[in-house]
Amino acid sequence: MAQLRIPGPTPCPPEILKAMARQMINHRGAEYHEMINDVTAKMKQVFQTKNDLYLLTGSGTGGLEAAVVNMLSPKDKVLSVSIGVFGDRWATIAKTFGAEVVNCKFEWGTAADPAVVKKAIKDNPDIKAVLVTHNETSTGVTNDLGAIAKVVKEAGKLLLVDAISSMSSIDLPVDKWGCDVVVTGSQKGWMVPPGMAMVSVSAEAWKAFEQAKIPRFYWDFGKAKSYLEKGENPWTPAISIVYAFSVAMDMILKEGIQSVFARHAHIGQMTRDGIKALGLPLFAEAKHASNTVTAVGIPVGLDGKKFRQLLQSEYGIVIVGGQQTLDGKIMRIGHMGLVSEKDIKDLLAAMKATLPKAGFKG
């Protein structure tokens, strides 16, 4: 396969794949203790936080569930700020565990308006927490999390952030913005295969943890905290993923966190400019377009499914379609983690050659 250009999982560098081929070690032994402590400390630099940080074996969605069960009690009122599929999913998780969810939804393709969020909090003064997706891969939109965080923290509410497709690719200074729980996943900009959710937990979040009454076992932050103090995880971890992180963290820090953010911004703009040059419409509003995934509108006459099939069969490039109500209306191109200018140039050239074969008139 020449290119996997989807919103995740993302391609992995050869060095990372090689590291994962290592033999297993004792996850209760000294070698693992040293490795998990090293990875955790380096990851805090990317999170830009001094808060506690834990690696949880599971997917990003597992991390979102962990945030809910560790911070809330049944019947707690939460504000769900949603701009797409994954924002809605987090609200569903909260409802599943008995929370009372107040929806603050925005038109797909647009970002959340901090002023509207502020009013929603004012209208619901008894809410305990606010759920926000930083970067919505279903629509290719990045929320102004800094502005939203300001509103939430000024109101004295907990801020729970889905940063699954942004952390390590888009600037998110956790401590500066006062984010209480931030969740991300290994298979996105970290250049690591699926298998690990990573969460940061603030001092304010720990106060909420002490009061939370939703049952929890596997995802218990308290257990994660007590075990990490001795360099371990509560349960058997995905050791191969930790091997991968040992290499990935060094690669990210060597490039420099701000340089990584700048590279993604450059690649994101390059992708959007290239799509427009092909005569295709962009779905997300320009001001809040994501630097990790670009959503492309499917114009009349273009057979989106045939186009994606031809792109894969003839060029080995994989992109995906839209989800739920956007199925058949958009295509999505992932460009996070292991991605270069050449990758995007090759993608755009292949798209240009393929579009007429799928009915696009230009």
Phi, psi and omega in degrees: 000128183285315184211130171256098184249064178240168182287007178137142001292156183254164179299151180244137176298151179305322181300323181288317178297322179296318180299325182289345180278359179297153176294154178295154175232172178287116182285359173247014184255174186298321181297317178290320179307311182296318184292314183292325178293320179294313180298316181297316180297318180291323179295326177300329178294322179288320176291343185056053185218154169252002178293166173297148180217135185228145173260120182246127180288115183157181180273175177300322179298325174298322177296323178294319176297320179301319179299319181293309187287339179269342185251341191239164172240157175305139180078358171299142179266130178232149177260122178259111177266107188236136177234015180175196185302316187281332171295318177295322181298317181296322176298320179297320177299314180299317178298320181302327181264013171095005178287151174268111186262125172260118184275134174233083188262148178234154181303134180297132185105349178244165177264162177291139178270116181305327179294322178290321177297317179300317179293321179297322177292319179297322181285344180228068187297344182268008177292146181265322187217158177239129178260125182225133172267121181293309183232119185262106184288341180287340182235351181072036183238139174249122178289153173280080186294326179301315180291320179294318180300320180301316180295315183294315183286328175297331179274357178075028181256157174289139178245113179251125190240128169272106179244030187301317183255014179239315183303130184087355179233327181236137184303124177216086180284096189304310183290318181300321183269354177072033180285131187274313173230127179235128184245136173219176184224147188296333191274011182255241185288355182282348178069027184238147179298166176298154176142350183222133169253141181237135183226140171253146186227121183276170177298321179295322178296323179295327176296319178293322179303319182295335182261346187291139186242000177293132179300142179210148176221286182300322185267013186296114179297328180298317177294319178301320180294312183294324180284323180294333178299338175246019174075034182222172171252153180299319184242170180302118183276166173282085188302320180298326178290324177293321172306314182298318180294328179302322179278316184299319182296320179294322179295316181294314182289329177294319177293327182099129186301313181294327177293323177296316178298317181295322178297317179294322177297317179295313180295321179298314180294320178300318179295312181297318178297320180293321179296316179295323179295334177281351180090014180262147180276146173269142184276317184283148175297137189303321185298331185239024179295138183286146175266005178244341177209134179249126177263126185246127177291147178258108183287163178301133179102335180271125176273098185300319181293315178296321180300313180294323178295317179293321180300321180283314185290326184265334184234354180069024180252129183248121169236170184235165179270193180274168181246148176053239184291348179264003177298125181084357183250333179222163168238152182234134181244121177271138177212069179226155179077242181279091181209139182230171175301318181300320178303315183288321177298317178296318178299311183295322178296318179293321178297316180301318181288333186270329186308312181297330181288344181251015173099002182281128183267340179080000000 
